[in-house]
Amino acid sequence: MNAWPIEIRNEDELEELLSRPSDQLVKTLAGVDGDITILGVGGKMGPTLARMAKRAAPGKRVIGVARFSEPGLKDKLHRWDIETVECDLLDPAAVEKLEKTANVVFMAGRKFGSAGNQSLTWAMNVHVPAIVAEAFQEARIVAFSTACVYPFVDIAGQGAREDLELNPPGEYANSCVGRERMFEHFSRTRGTKVSLIRLSYAIDLRYGVLHDVASAVQAGEPVQIDSGHCNVIWQGDANDIALQLLAHADSPPFVLNLSGPELVSVRRLAEKFGEKFGTEPVLAGREQDMAWIVDTSLQQQLFGYPSVPLPRLIDWTARWLSDGGRSLGKPTHFEVRDGTY
């Protein structure tokens, strides 16, 4: 059992916790042969996932691949004993030159800005997976997808199950269906072993749905509740399960919804943060009966309840913001219902 702190005081502590592997992950990676390449390591989740992989399996090489546009990221990864390779994943020749490790975690993709450049979104979310699946057809691949591949479902139910037909709103979400289909195609035709992760809202105190709601309440700004329900999970738990899914990769792909089991009410979140900040939240809109929510029964069956429960995530987020903790300035736009980002 992890001994979680009452509060997280700085980014070093936060990143240590986000990258702390479970005992089960250590055992799982010990049984998975080969080194690990993380494609798209420069995103929000990539650095701590890479560090977690190295901490869980110090004898394996962990290679982070990205364009590395963020200053200082390469140096940070090097301090964590993670190798780095600069690569534009849209360049098939560059991808082909990458070392072909036995394990790949695919984290590349494009969401925000999609409404202004749909063609680039489709290229990143569909063409890049095809390039990668072709180049790494002998590897085990864990590919991050999103709960946005589902249509909205009734909040009175358990959420979208993995076998629900994929028929989402908007170009971005449909490009994410395309990403899955590319990995599925190469898995079926080349025998590539793949796990597809339909992630719903990972929580890092510097961003995420809890951060968005808490920041709005703290600033006295309206919290939009039309999309009034969602699932969330501590990013460390999401990273841990994602890496364990290397052992579940299969042909055709193994598919898993990844999030917390609770149906989280945005209204109730705003009220809880209002209590913690001593202010009355401003709510806008009205909860709809349909939302992007997922059934995580299979996840719970395989991996148990997330190690960090929702009340602790709420407490951590409130303390982080009260203490002036940094924001990444990357809102989730959880309130968007037409798929336009």
N, C-alpha and C positions, 0 to 999 in steps of 0.2 A: 504494500500500500504506500503510495507516494505521500509524503508529508508536505502538503501544500501550505504556503505562507498565508497569513491574513491579508497582506497587501504586497504589491509588487512595486518597488520604489524607483526603479530606473530601467533603462533599456537593456543593460547588461543582464540584470536579473530576469527580465522578461524573456530575452532570447535564450537564456540558459534553460528556463522552464519550458519554453516552446520546443526546445530541441532535446528534452530529456526523454530517453527511450524507456519503454516498459520492459520488464523482464521477458515478457512473451515475444517482443520484437527481437531482443537479443537472441533468444532461442530460435526464432524463425529464420533470421538472417544467417545464423550458424549452419542451418540446413539448406541454404540456397547457395549454390556454387557461383563463383565469378564475381567480378567487380560491378560497380553501379555507375551508370551515366545518367545525369539529370539534365534533360533538355528543357530550356526555358527556366534555368535556375535563378534568373534575375527578377522574377516576379515577387509578389507579396509573401507567398508561402515557401518559395524555393530555397532561400538561404538557410532557414531553420530546418527544413526537411533534409537538406544536404548534411548539415551538422548532425542531425539526429542519426542519419544513416552511418556516419563515421563513428559516432559515439557507440552505436549499437554493434558495429562490426569494424573495430579499429584495424583489423588485418586486411580489410578490403580497400581497394582504391575507390574513392568517390570522385567523379569527374563532373564538374559543373559547366554546362555549355550555355552561352547566351551571347548577345551583342555587347553586354556590359556597358550600357550607357550611364548607369548610376555611378557617380564618383565614389571611390573607396570600396566598392563592393568586392572587387577582386582581392584587394588586400585583406579584407575581413575573412573571406573564404580561405585564403592562404593561411591565415592565423589559426583557422580551424582544421588545417591539414587537408583541405579540399583542393584538388587540382582544378584549373580553369582553362577553358578553350574558347576563344572568340569564334563565333560562327553565325552567319545569317542563314536561318533554317529555310528560307525561301530559295536558297541557292542549292540545287541538287548536287552539283559537283562538290561544294563545300561539305555537305552532309555526308556524301559518299566517302570523303577523306577522314571523317571522324573514326576514332578507334571503335571497333565493334565489340563492346563489352557484352557479357552474358545477360545483363540486366539493364533495363531502361525505365526511367520514370519520365513520362511526357507531360510537361506542364505549360507548354507554349499555347498562346491563344490571344484573341483580341475581342474585347467587349465594348469598352467605352470609346466613343468617337465613331462607332459603327454607322450611325445615322448619316454621317457626313461623307463616308467613304465605304460603301457596302462592299465594293469589289475587293478592297484590301482585307476586310473582315472575312470574306469567303476564302480568299487566298490563304490567310493565316489559319483559319479554322477547318479548312477542307483540303486545300492543296498541300500544305505543310505536313499534315498527318499522312497523306499518301506518300510523300517523299520519304518521310521517316520510316513508315511501315515497310516500304520497299528496301531501304538501306539496312534496316535492323531486323529483317525477317527471321533471322536465326535466334534472336534474343527473346527473353521474357519481357513483356512491355506492360507497365501499369500506366494507363492514360487517364488524365483528369478530364472529366466531362462536367456536366452541371445538371441540377434539377430542372433547369429551364427547358430541357428537351421534352418535358411533359406538358400536357395541357393543364389549365387550372382544374382543380378537383374540389369537391364539396368539403368544407371545413368540418362538417358533421361526421365525416368518415375518418379512415386511418391515414389518408394520404396516398399519393401515387405509389403503386408497387412497381417493381422492376419489369413486370411483364405487361404493363400498360402500353397501349399503342402510343407512339410518339407523334404528337400533332400539336405543336406549340404555336403561340402567336409571335409574329415578328420575324424579320430576317436574321437578326443575331441568333435567336434560339434555333431557327432552322439550320443555320450554318453549323451549330453545335451538333445537331442531328447528323449533318454531313460528316463531321469529324468522327463520330462514332461509326458511321457506315464505312468510312475508309479503313479504319482499323479492323472492323468486322470483315470487310472484303478480303484483306490480305491474310487475316487469320484463317478464313475459310479456304482460300485458294492456295496459300503457302504453308499452312499449318502453324503459323506464328501463334505463340501462346500469349494471350492478352487478358488483362483485367481492365474493365471500364468503371470508373468511379463517378457516380452522379452526386457531386458534392453540393450541399446546401448550406451556405453561409458559415464559413470558418470565422472564429473569433480570435483576433489579436487585439489587445487593448488599444492599439494605435489606429485601428479601423474595424469595420464590421457593423452589423445591424445594431448591436448594443451600443457601440460607440456613436453611431449616427443618432440614435434616439436620445441617448444621454446628453450628447452635445447640444441638441436642439432644446431639450428641457432646461439645461443649465443656462443657455443663452436667451431663454424666453421666446424661442422661435416655434412656429407651429410644427407639430408632428403629424404627418399625413397618415391616416389610418384606413384609407380605402383598401389597401392591401394589408389587412389587419392581423394576419397570422403567418407564421413562418416556423422553420426549424433552424436551430443554430448548434454549433459544436465548437469546443475549444480547439484551436488550430493545432496544438500539440497532439491531441487525440486523433485529429484528421490525418496529420503527418504519419503518426504511428501506424494507424490502420492501413494507410496507403502503401507504406513500405512492406507491411505484412502481406499485402495482396500480391506481391511478387510470387509468393508460394501458391497462390490460387489461380495464377494466369493459366488460361486454357484455350483450346480451339474447338468450337467457336468460343468467343470471349465470355469470360465470367463477368457478370454485371452486378454492381452493388450500389444501393443508395447509401450515402454517407452523411450523417448529421446526428443531432440530438433527438431523442425519442419524443420530447414534449412538443405539443402544439403551442407555440409561444404567441400570446396575445400582445400585439404592439401597444394597444391601449393600456394593458396592465403593466407593460414595461415602462411606459411613460409615467404612470402613476407611481411605480416603485422608485424610479429615479427622482420624481418630484419629492417623494418623502425623504430621500437621502440628501437632496440639495435644499430642502426647505422651501420649495416653491410649487406653485400650482401649474401643472403642464398645460400647454395650449394644444388642443387637438383639432385637426381639420379633416373634414370628410366623414364618411360613414363606412363601417366594416361591410365588405361584400361577402356573400356566401361561398364564393369560390376563390381559391388561392393556390399559389405554387407551394405545396406542402408534400412531404414524402413519408412513406411508410418505411421505417428503419428496422422492421422485425428481423430481417435476415442478418443485418449488421449486429443486432443485439444477440442473436443466436450464436454467431460466430465469435464475436469479440467482447460480449458483455456490455454493461452500461459504461458510458464514457467516464474517464477517471475524474474529470472536473465537472461537477453538477452545475446546473443553471444558476441557482442562488449565489454560488461562489463567483461565477462569471459576472453577475450583476454587481456584487460587492467590489470585486476587483476593478471593474470599469468605472464605478462611481468614485472610488478612491483615486484611481489614476487621473481622472479629469479634475477632481478636487485639488489634487497636488500639482496641477499644471502639466501633466504628462503630455508628451508630444503626440500630435496627430499626423498621419501620413498624408492627409488631405485627399483621400481617395474614397469618397462616399460610395456606398453600395448601390444606391438608387433602388432600394428594395421596394419603394412605393410605385415603381413603374409597372403598369399593367398591360401596355400595348406592345411590349417587346422592343421599343425604340430607345436605344441608348446612344 
